[in-house]
Amino acid sequence: MKAHVDQDLCIGCGLCAGIAPNVFQMNANGKAEAYMEFTENQLADVHDAMDQCPVEAISIEE
């Protein structure tokens, strides 16, 4: 599975990278990006990051 961060919505708060650092990182523009696909074991963390995103910029592509 893969997560996606909408770069137009992201405000660069870093919550997702803090919650799921094996999936999200901050890019050179100061915004989050999903740089790795994730496994079923990481799904709860990705959902947590998605739920806590203050601008709802994260989605999941299956």
N, CA, C and O of each residue as an XYZ file, in Angstrom:
248
protein
N       0.847     -1.175      0.000
C       0.000      0.000      0.000
C       0.893      1.239      0.000
O       2.053      1.198      0.410
N       0.316      2.331     -0.471
C       1.076      3.561     -0.560
C       0.240      4.718     -0.039
O      -0.961      4.806     -0.295
N       0.893      5.592      0.690
C       0.247      6.811      1.160
C       0.588      7.931      0.191
O       1.578      7.863     -0.537
N      -0.241      8.954      0.193
C      -0.001     10.124     -0.656
C      -0.251     11.376      0.176
O      -1.226     11.453      0.923
N       0.638     12.354      0.042
C       0.467     13.645      0.704
C       0.229     14.699     -0.372
O       1.065     14.898     -1.254
N      -0.898     15.360     -0.292
C      -1.231     16.425     -1.240
C      -0.350     17.631     -0.919
O      -0.519     18.272      0.119
N       0.581     17.933     -1.806
C       1.535     19.007     -1.576
C       0.875     20.385     -1.546
O       1.413     21.312     -0.942
N      -0.267     20.527     -2.181
C      -0.977     21.805     -2.161
C      -1.649     22.062     -0.814
O      -1.854     23.213     -0.429
N      -1.992     20.993     -0.102
C      -2.651     21.129      1.199
C      -1.668     21.118      2.365
O      -1.905     21.773      3.380
N      -0.572     20.384      2.229
C       0.376     20.194      3.332
C       0.928     21.536      3.820
O       1.324     22.389      3.024
N       0.944     21.704      5.163
C       1.498     22.922      5.763
C       2.850     22.660      6.411
O       3.437     23.563      7.006
N       3.345     21.439      6.302
C       4.674     21.113      6.812
C       4.781     21.022      8.316
O       5.840     21.314      8.872
N       3.726     20.628      8.987
C       3.761     20.562     10.454
C       4.632     19.413     10.973
O       5.148     19.485     12.088
N       4.796     18.358     10.172
C       5.671     17.250     10.546
C       5.057     16.174     11.409
O       5.751     15.232     11.792
N       3.782     16.281     11.730
C       3.151     15.263     12.570
C       3.255     13.867     11.962
O       3.575     12.905     12.661
N       2.988     13.758     10.677
C       3.001     12.436     10.038
C       4.385     11.813     10.081
O       4.519     10.612     10.320
N       5.419     12.618      9.850
C       6.793     12.108      9.898
C       7.166     11.678     11.311
O       7.971     10.765     11.494
N       6.589     12.327     12.297
C       6.837     11.938     13.682
C       6.102     10.666     14.068
O       6.614      9.859     14.844
N       4.917     10.486     13.534
C       4.097      9.315     13.854
C       4.552      8.081     13.089
O       4.628      6.991     13.657
N       4.853      8.241     11.809
C       5.226      7.110     10.948
C       6.479      7.457     10.129
O       6.395      7.636      8.914
N       7.637      7.552     10.791
C       8.861      7.959     10.087
C       9.346      6.963      9.039
O      10.164      7.312      8.189
N       8.859      5.749      9.090
C       9.241      4.769      8.073
C       8.425      4.917      6.800
O       8.672      4.218      5.817
N       7.451      5.823      6.810
C       6.595      6.051      5.652
C       6.702      7.502      5.168
O       6.753      7.756      3.964
N       6.737      8.448      6.108
C       6.730      9.870      5.764
C       8.041     10.546      6.132
O       8.693     10.182      7.111
N       8.416     11.538      5.328
C       9.573     12.367      5.633
C       9.279     13.778      5.147
O       8.362     13.999      4.356
N      10.069     14.729      5.631
C       9.929     16.106      5.180
C      10.846     16.296      3.982
O      11.995     15.854      4.001
N      10.343     16.956      2.935
C      11.156     17.144      1.735
C      11.883     18.489      1.767
O      11.770     19.237      2.738
N      12.615     18.787      0.720
C      13.420     20.009      0.650
C      12.564     21.276      0.675
O      13.063     22.354      1.000
N      11.292     21.153      0.338
C      10.382     22.299      0.363
C       9.709     22.481      1.718
O       8.869     23.365      1.886
N      10.083     21.636      2.694
C       9.505     21.738      4.026
C       8.127     21.125      4.157
O       7.403     21.393      5.116
N       7.768     20.301      3.186
C       6.468     19.631      3.232
C       6.676     18.127      3.366
O       7.735     17.600      3.024
N       5.663     17.454      3.862
C       5.752     16.006      4.049
C       5.563     15.289      2.724
O       4.892     15.779      1.816
N       6.168     14.125      2.641
C       5.955     13.254      1.490
C       6.004     11.814      1.966
O       6.700     11.486      2.926
N       5.268     10.975      1.294
C       5.315      9.540      1.573
C       6.403      8.969      0.670
O       6.258      8.950     -0.552
N       7.484      8.508      1.274
C       8.628      8.060      0.489
C       8.751      6.543      0.421
O       9.583      6.024     -0.324
N       7.951      5.839      1.174
C       8.016      4.376      1.189
C       6.605      3.804      1.142
O       5.670      4.373      1.706
N       6.468      2.683      0.468
C       5.214      1.944      0.590
C       5.182      1.356      1.994
O       6.225      1.205      2.631
N       4.001      1.029      2.473
C       3.914      0.499      3.824
C       3.203     -0.843      3.836
O       2.473     -1.201      2.912
N       3.446     -1.568      4.915
C       2.884     -2.903      5.063
C       1.646     -2.855      5.959
O       1.316     -1.827      6.549
N       0.989     -3.980      6.037
C      -0.192     -4.110      6.906
C       0.171     -3.781      8.355
O      -0.647     -3.227      9.090
N       1.392     -4.119      8.766
C       1.838     -3.847     10.137
C       1.946     -2.358     10.432
O       1.854     -1.952     11.591
N       2.137     -1.544      9.411
C       2.277     -0.098      9.586
C       0.961      0.651      9.342
O       0.902      1.870      9.503
N      -0.069     -0.062      8.962
C      -1.335      0.563      8.607
C      -1.914      1.402      9.744
O      -2.428      2.493      9.495
N      -1.842      0.929     10.958
C      -2.394      1.682     12.098
C      -1.675      3.021     12.258
O      -2.321      4.037     12.514
N      -0.346      3.041     12.111
C       0.406      4.288     12.213
C       0.051      5.252     11.086
O      -0.074      6.455     11.311
N      -0.112      4.723      9.873
C      -0.466      5.572      8.741
C      -1.863      6.159      8.939
O      -2.088      7.333      8.644
N      -2.797      5.356      9.434
C      -4.144      5.865      9.721
C      -4.088      6.921     10.822
O      -4.810      7.916     10.762
N      -3.240      6.713     11.824
C      -3.081      7.688     12.897
C      -2.554      9.009     12.325
O      -3.055     10.080     12.667
N      -1.546      8.927     11.457
C      -1.005     10.130     10.821
C      -2.078     10.823      9.980
O      -2.195     12.048      9.998
N      -2.850     10.040      9.254
C      -3.908     10.580      8.414
C      -4.964     11.288      9.273
O      -5.419     12.377      8.925
N      -5.348     10.671     10.388
C      -6.364     11.247     11.272
C      -5.875     12.520     11.968
O      -6.667     13.426     12.228
N      -4.570     12.592     12.271
C      -4.033     13.741     12.997
C      -3.591     14.890     12.096
O      -3.300     15.979     12.589
N      -3.538     14.667     10.799
C      -3.131     15.718      9.873
C      -4.131     16.876      9.985
O      -5.320     16.686      9.730
N      -3.664     18.070     10.363
C      -4.593     19.181     10.592
C      -5.273     19.705      9.316
O      -6.289     20.395      9.399
N      -4.723     19.385      8.148
C      -5.324     19.864      6.903
C      -5.820     18.734      6.014
O      -6.174     18.957      4.856
N      -5.847     17.513      6.557
C      -6.345     16.334      5.851
C      -5.680     16.144      4.479
O      -6.348     15.906      3.473
N      -4.338     16.256      4.469
C      -3.574     16.170      3.223
C      -3.163     14.737      2.866
O      -2.634     14.508      1.778
N      -3.392     13.786      3.746
C      -2.918     12.411      3.538
C      -4.051     11.507      3.078
O      -5.156     11.540      3.619
N      -3.755     10.708      2.079
C      -4.688      9.690      1.621
C      -3.922      8.392      1.413
O      -2.691      8.376      1.372
N      -4.676      7.303      1.282
C      -4.069      5.992      1.086
C      -4.498      5.446     -0.271
O      -5.680      5.429     -0.614
N      -3.503      5.003     -1.029
C      -3.752      4.353     -2.322
C      -3.502      2.868     -2.130
O      -2.440      2.471     -1.649
N      -4.470      2.047     -2.504
C      -4.278      0.599     -2.330
C      -3.950     -0.067     -3.621
O      -3.758     -1.282     -3.657
